[in-house]
Amino acid sequence: ADEMAASMLGRALQNSRQTWANCGKYASMETPQWALCLPAATTILPCRTTRRAGVPYPERLYVPDTTRTDQDRQAEELTPENMAHIQESYKDDEESLTQARLCPLKDEPWPRHAWTPDSRRTGVLATKIGMMPMWNKRGERLTVTLLQVQDCHVIKYNSIEENDPNKKRALLTLGHRTCSPFYLSEEYLRTFEKAGVPPKRKVAYFNITQDAALKPGTPLYAAHFRPGQYVDVYGKSIDKGFQGVMKRHGFKGQPASHGQTKTRRRPGAVGTAGHGRILPGTKMPGPMGNVVRYTRGLKIWRINTKHNILYVNGQVPGHNDGWVKVYDSILYRSKHRKQAHYHLGSLPFPTYFQEEGEDLEEDLYDDEVFRFDQPSIVFQPAEGKK
């Protein structure tokens, strides 16, 4: 048996001689990190070829040692001093992007304009972090969604001429959530270097009017909005995969007895007699979710300025840790037209600037929300009694 295994090993090495010479990534037989893969004599096979090109596959005589983890290899190649130096240098480079010598905000600020009924501000990019209950002063329960604005900066501004003169809207590019630059392309990183901000995980666009323009590098906070105003939320719904008609379209289903066999959750007749085909738009099984959804007219009940969290009424599309776009509601033009001047006119325009020193409380509440740091019941003395 040993002689047979040795002869087969010799033939395999002879067949894969040319492939072995071209594969420099395989380690030598003397390298301790690699182990010889010979559990039995049948593991060594003749050199195979692909069906189309006829190019021989390399013989996998040696495979990586799975007992060693990436941390073990990193510990052998890099000393703790080297790792500390790399992490500190990366941290310094990331902080230097937002310093005054590189940030475009060191120049003269762009001129600001007063708000008009035709003005349209930019929105913000936020992360959905969950839901919680709240109560108003009448004791009614409110369900709110928490949206956190994390590292949101202005990346680029395109004027009306650069965007589209026919739309009469300028374009503002925003970045959301700082990420590591090691796995990003140079072209993608160059966009953020011009703005003087670290690379972002998500980039989105907002159509604005020219009087609401913001300079690249400007940070955006949750204080961009105010409690009591209405916002629209844009996001992608949760992907449900392929679903039937009962879950996808809310069909009732068919009877479970009286002669029905294997039709409990089936759609039944599709009502196309005489046409000879399925009409477009017929409700059928198919993929559900993972589509763009707009939620209009959501009221902001509370804003946490310390952690930049928006407490928005109701539910918003998407799963937790997913990104959404939040902007001033378009219902101020129709449904909430009477409140447009009162709500939008009192908002910071074009956005909230933290360096101006405006003192804001840590938590901003709407007037109808019950605050648990205040008494719930107040007793007043009756008339004529002390």
Salt bridges, closest charged atoms under 4 A:
ASP70 OD1 - ARG73 NH1 3.35
GLU76 OE1 - ARG68 NH2 2.86
GLU140 OE1 - ARG138 NH2 3.39
ASP232 OD2 - ARG296 NH1 3.13
ASP321 OD1 - ARG177 NH1 3.01
ASP328 OD2 - ARG121 NE 2.98
GLU356 OE2 - ARG112 NH1 2.15
GLU358 OE2 - ARG226 NH2 3.89
ASP363 OD1 - ARG302 NH2 3.00
ASP366 OD2 - LYS299 NZ 3.62
GLU368 OE1 - LYS299 NZ 3.87
ASP373 OD2 - ARG371 NH2 3.19
